[in-house]
Amino acid sequence: MDLELTLDRVAHGGHCVARHDGRVIFVRHGIPGERVIARVDRGDEKKRFWNASVVKVLDASPDRVPHFWEQADALKAEQRETLPIGGAEFGHISLARQRALKGEVFREQLSRLGGLDADAVGFDAVEAVPVAGWNDDASNLADDGLGWRSRVSFSVTSDGQLAMHPFHSNELVTVGEMPLAAQAINDLKLWETNFRGYERVEVAAPSSGQAPLVVLIPRSSNKNPKLPQGSAITQASGVVVIQQTRGSAGDGRGSLHTLRGRSDVTELAGERELQVTGEGFWQIHRGAPRALTEAMLEYADPQQGDSVADLYAGAGLFTAALADRVGLTGHVLSMEGAPGTSADAAHNFANDPQVIVTRGRVERALTHAMRGGSLDAVVLDPPRTGAGKESVAAIADTRASRVAYVSCDPASFARDVSYFAAHGYELRKARVFDLYPHTHHMEVVGLLAKNEA
Ligand SMILES: C[S@@+](CC[C@H](N)C(=O)[O-])C[C@H]1O[C@@H](n2cnc3c(N)ncnc32)[C@H](O)[C@@H]1O
């Protein structure tokens, strides 16, 4: 069903809100203020909320620009009678307006879920981040929002072609480029290799300049995965297979074996080189490690001799900076839940006596690891779901006076801020970074400080 709609404000998740016959409709691929024809894609008569996607623009916003990627362009997809692939749902909006919309979402989430005014915590505007490695000169880089992804995950069609999914769809659309990905990933031309027998292909282009690592996830029917043939495979620094059981090798519920070359990549964290194995977590945007570390240090403000914790630490991006700041007289508790990634952290800090790498889930392991002791500062960087009540309570029990909270979801961030408030922590400052250009996602860094009664 096609409806003529006037699009109202932006909503979290990459939609504009519209109303029709008393019903709220969440519309993708539009811009607030536009008059459009939108196709309802999830429209059960009984539901109060519908989802729709723009198929024609009647009155365009001055901020509408030609989409940089034909396969993700909703209007071109309509002409081809296909669906646009997901992952670049803001590509039809100027970057300046994308950032303004993300700022509106942050304000709205912080107010609705955290009960706070973004102005009161010094939030001004979403900040652009140059697509540059830690030690690269960023002064002459174009701000076009392309080439930032150092990690990409592709699906595979049953006949072995690389593909991506449209939003909320099981359909697969084959791809022959990924404009958001780093040049090193596009240069591999993975789409020229046949990946029959595999379900997913992930690729990581490390900041050290090593050739990318290819991670293959086989179909459950593929009991004896073989090395695919193609130039992408010979150019990669390594090809590993992750046989999944219920989770992933990162979770310790899968097994990882190497088909060719290396099974890890080397990432740069300032002066340090960190090992990240297989599909272990590393910040996706090439400029994120530096931008987030600097913001985290500004807020956590670790001093020589301090005792601090890096929670949800991954392979140790923030642990590295904290270890250098607190020095040999300080202590860093680096806590990570995924066994493979925690093993990387143990390897990465084997020569730093001030770092204690602990594998465990923060909500259960932090209290045990603290044994009633206290900390000067805590850094946390949980997954999209946020920290949650139990972890926030355990963090509050450390009596840290400063908490630097790094988050990739403004909703779970705002919710957790309200949990922190119940323990006497106040959000004092917040910055928002555009680490996912052309998508609706954003990265928030907040400073929570203990109210001195
Ligand atoms: C957003 S990443 C941050 C990693 C690291 N700070 C970085 O910047 O590279 C979140 C990490 O938390 C881990 N994780 C997820 N849930 C966890 C939990 N309940 N307890 C501990 N770690 C968890 C994930 O495995 C992942 O490595």
Ligand as a Chemical Component Dictionary entry (heavy atoms), coordinates in Angstrom:
data_LIG
# 
_chem_comp.id                   LIG 
_chem_comp.type                 NON-POLYMER 
_chem_comp.pdbx_formal_charge   0 
_chem_comp.three_letter_code    LIG 
# 
loop_
_chem_comp_atom.comp_id 
_chem_comp_atom.atom_id 
_chem_comp_atom.alt_atom_id 
_chem_comp_atom.type_symbol 
_chem_comp_atom.charge 
_chem_comp_atom.model_Cartn_x 
_chem_comp_atom.model_Cartn_y 
_chem_comp_atom.model_Cartn_z 
_chem_comp_atom.pdbx_ordinal 
LIG C1  C1  C 0  31.844 -1.966 22.159 1  
LIG S1  S1  S 1  33.036 -3.211 22.474 2  
LIG C2  C2  C 0  34.297 -2.240 23.243 3  
LIG C3  C3  C 0  35.674 -2.792 23.238 4  
LIG C4  C4  C 0  36.816 -1.838 23.544 5  
LIG N1  N1  N 0  36.482 -0.841 24.534 6  
LIG C5  C5  C 0  37.317 -1.156 22.290 7  
LIG O1  O1  O 0  37.085 0.040  22.116 8  
LIG O2  O2  O -1 37.972 -1.844 21.462 9  
LIG C6  C6  C 0  32.257 -4.079 23.757 10 
LIG C7  C7  C 0  33.038 -5.278 24.270 11 
LIG O3  O3  O 0  32.312 -5.787 25.405 12 
LIG C8  C8  C 0  32.350 -7.210 25.385 13 
LIG N2  N2  N 0  31.184 -7.630 26.198 14 
LIG C9  C9  C 0  29.888 -7.731 25.816 15 
LIG N3  N3  N 0  29.108 -8.014 26.890 16 
LIG C10 C10 C 0  29.929 -8.076 27.964 17 
LIG C11 C11 C 0  29.714 -8.296 29.357 18 
LIG N4  N4  N 0  28.496 -8.514 29.836 19 
LIG N5  N5  N 0  30.788 -8.252 30.183 20 
LIG C12 C12 C 0  32.030 -8.040 29.690 21 
LIG N6  N6  N 0  32.292 -7.817 28.379 22 
LIG C13 C13 C 0  31.261 -7.838 27.530 23 
LIG C14 C14 C 0  32.335 -7.571 23.921 24 
LIG O4  O4  O 0  32.883 -8.860 23.719 25 
LIG C15 C15 C 0  33.182 -6.439 23.303 26 
LIG O5  O5  O 0  34.536 -6.810 23.234 27 
# 
loop_
_chem_comp_bond.comp_id 
_chem_comp_bond.atom_id_1 
_chem_comp_bond.atom_id_2 
_chem_comp_bond.value_order 
_chem_comp_bond.pdbx_ordinal 
LIG C1  S1  SING 1  
LIG S1  C2  SING 2  
LIG S1  C6  SING 3  
LIG C2  C3  SING 4  
LIG C3  C4  SING 5  
LIG C4  N1  SING 6  
LIG C4  C5  SING 7  
LIG C5  O1  DOUB 8  
LIG C5  O2  SING 9  
LIG C6  C7  SING 10 
LIG C7  O3  SING 11 
LIG C7  C15 SING 12 
LIG O3  C8  SING 13 
LIG C8  N2  SING 14 
LIG C8  C14 SING 15 
LIG N2  C9  SING 16 
LIG N2  C13 SING 17 
LIG C9  N3  DOUB 18 
LIG N3  C10 SING 19 
LIG C10 C11 SING 20 
LIG C10 C13 DOUB 21 
LIG C11 N4  SING 22 
LIG C11 N5  DOUB 23 
LIG N5  C12 SING 24 
LIG C12 N6  DOUB 25 
LIG N6  C13 SING 26 
LIG C14 O4  SING 27 
LIG C14 C15 SING 28 
LIG C15 O5  SING 29 
# 
